[in-house]
Amino acid sequence: MTVKKTAQTATKKSKSDQANSAKKPEDMRNNRLRSVIRWSFWLIVKIAVIAIFVLFLYSIYLDGKVRDKFEGQRWQVPVQVYGAIESYQLGSELPLTHLKQSLIANRYKKVFDVRRPGEFALSKTRAIIYRRAFDFGVGMEVATKMTIDLANGHVQKLYLNDKKVSQLRLEPLLLDRILPESKEDRVLVSLQAVPTKLLDTLLLIEDRDFYFHHGVSPLGILRALYQNLKAGRTVQGGSTLTQQLVKNMFLTRDKTLWRKANEAIMALILEYRYSKDQLLEAYINEVYLGQHYANGIYGFGLAAEFYFGKSIQSLNLEQMAMIIGQVKGPSYYDPWRFPARTIKRRDLVLRLMYQQEIIAQYEFERAVESPLSIRKKRRVKQQKFPAYLQLVKAELARHLSQYEQQSGVRVFTGFAINQQLALQASIDQTLPSLEQESGAELQVAMVVSDFKTGAVRALVGGKEAGYAGFNRALHAKRPIGSLIKPAIYIAALERYQRFNLATLITDKAITLSTENGQAWRPKNYDGQYRGQVHLIDALVSSLNVPTVNLGMALGLDNVAQAIHLLGYQDDIVTRPSMLLGALNMSPMQINQLYIPVANHGVGETSHAIERIVSARGETLWQFQALEQAIISTQAAYLLNFALNKVTTSGTASSLTWRLKDKKIAGKTGTTNDLRDSWFVGYDNEILVTTWVGRDDNKPTKLTGSSGALVLFAEFMQKTGAVSRQSKVPASVELVRFDNKSGRAVSQTCENSQLLPAVTTGLIYEKQCEADPKNIKQKSWLEKLFGA
């Protein structure tokens, strides 16, 4: 029994050992599994922590990238160049034809009932203008209705939204956009300037939850997925408007998971950093909406001009719908190539606008029945005023660096559309007859400036309107002939103790030596010599020999100093021939030379740019007026008196019938062999420099009076000359001068004349010097008796 129990016990023990030995590997496996799970868990945790840390660092990197772009210079934006800001004051002259011309040039539409920005109506005594919203450099001004009442061509009353005011201003004409190197064209618009219906419709079509999500919309993705599965094709995108902005502004168009991940992260960053309105405004200006040959069309502002030739504020409902429809695919819905597709897409957008009560039923019905009102041709017309813009670009390069020019700056100039169009019309109408008279093909250059401010109002660099090549007004330096003479005479008149308008100057044949030792014998244009002439007659008749004698008496250095004082900046070689215009100048340089003369002795720098404003409204540069007295008011008055006589009885006397009853001053200029025809003329407001000649420098057969003057007169007729007015300086009075001696006399003589003169220190003779021709010969009886 004992043995049996022992055996049983041993058997049980053996089974227990076997069970334990079998359980140990299982426990080991379980322990090993738990260890693996524990290790895997912590590995995943570590990887997750590392991933989160890496994601955090990467997000910081993306955040920096977003901030650098969004808070810095977002785009290389074209320079927008504007003309002059036109303002209207009570009592000012305002021809309706000029107002209409300005409005049409600025793409205003004439209507009977003015209801929308960009429209105007005219009657004989009233103009109603719905001015567009515009930032004049001090913040955006909303669109507003202006009313101008006129009587006899003058402003009588002014109203702004039916409220009486003393002054109104119209937004300036956009001359051109100077594209950056990237060739991306863009018109930046503020959110306030975008029509409300356009914004509402854009959000309806592209992202109706825009103001509720945080950059990524899971609900939107699911909704888009459902719609796409239901339709069996892609009909709706899942990207939010913020994601679209990220894709357009920061990323490529590659369809990869990595790009989508970046898109989502950057969208979240944008939403965290910036307000919804900031993001919406950026999208409005960034979205790609078409292609103009090599240049992309970015932003709704440029798209409005590209498709319809109007500003974004002037779009009607169907035009808004069409542009919003372009967001889905500008190439697929190209209105010039696929008009049927475009209309179908536009009508879909209009239907959604109606269903969401953005527009009324009658608006929807009218809009869907309307045709596509796009421009006739895709190609945008080249800017019409390239010569003027060349001047703007040259000045802009002096004021801003190339980088600064790409930041969306706006440039305000002194450009006047009425005067520019009048210049071109004058050339088109007059030059053919001059070419017929010359028997050769001629070229022309003209510069118009406001001599009181120095602002260049209009400029042509050749006879072809819109020609963007060689600009003769800026770069063609030609001999100036008699245009130099006023500088010589002003130098003399400043020395009033020695010279006045009645001073006698020798007019006899002379011989002078050149710097090469050669003999130089100047002659008058008519080949005649008069012995002696009064200073005023020498200038009025543009006599060469008396002018040379006067210049030599003054000294060549003093004459050169006077030329520099008037505004000529290049070096001058002092030689006798300079006294007859042996200097080469461009029309622009001549225009500068005459500004102090026309402006009563006050000098101003000739310029096109008035002000440069940044995209944020900060003034980066502004023209500072000199208002510096270059020559004395006395000398300026006397010279202007003489130059007025040039146009009444001198070389420009044809202006007495070309511009009848208008008081004008000016000077003709003709160079050797009639190669160059010049005329500089001015009324009470503008200074006009005109050159006519040939590019091959051959004779034109035209003098200053038969060529350039004719163009000047035609231009002044079109713009309306304003008779010149001059205030007599305190020290200048009308003085009687003896014609024979050229001296002032205190009594009336038969052979005398009244001329203005500086009376300070002037010595008067008691009586005139007797003329031998008028002395009565004594009879033999008188001689005999000594009577």
Secondary structure, DSSP 8 states (H G I E B T S, - for coil): -HHHHHHHHHHHHHHHHHHHHHHHHHHHHHHHHHHHHHHHHHHHHHHHHHHHHHHHHHHHHHHHHHHHHHHS--S-B-EEEE---EEEETT-B--HHHHHHHHHHTT-EE-SS--STTEEEE-SSEEEEEE--EE-SSSEE--EEEEEEEETTEEEEEEETTEEESEEEE---EEEEE--TT--EE----GGGS-HHHHHHHHHHH-TTTTTSSS--HHHHHHHHHHHHHHTS--S----HHHHHHHHHTS-----HHHHHHHHHHHHHHHHHS-HHHHHHHHHHH-EEEEETTEEEESHHHHHHHHHSS-GGG--HHHHHHHHHHTT-TTTT-TTT-HHHHHHHHHHHHHHHHHTTSS-HHHHHHHHHS-----S-SS----S-HHHHHHHHHHHHHHS-TTGGGB--EEEE---HHHHHHHHHHHHHHHHHHHHHHTS--EEEEEEEETTTTEEEEEESSSSTT--S--HHHH--EE-GGGGHHHHHHHHHH-TTT--TT-EEEES---EE-TTS-EE----TTS---EEEEHHHHHHTT-HHHHHHHHHHH-HHHHHHHHHHHT--S-----GGGGGT--EE-HHHHHHHHHHHHTTTEE---BSEEEEE-TTS-EEEE-----EE-S-HHHHHHHHHHHHHHHHHSTTTTHHHHTTT---EEEEEE-GGG-EEEEEEE-SSEEEEEEEE-TT----S--TTTTHHHHHHHHHHHHT---------TTEEEEEEETTT--EESS--TTEEEEEEE-TT--EESS----GGGS----HHHHHHT-
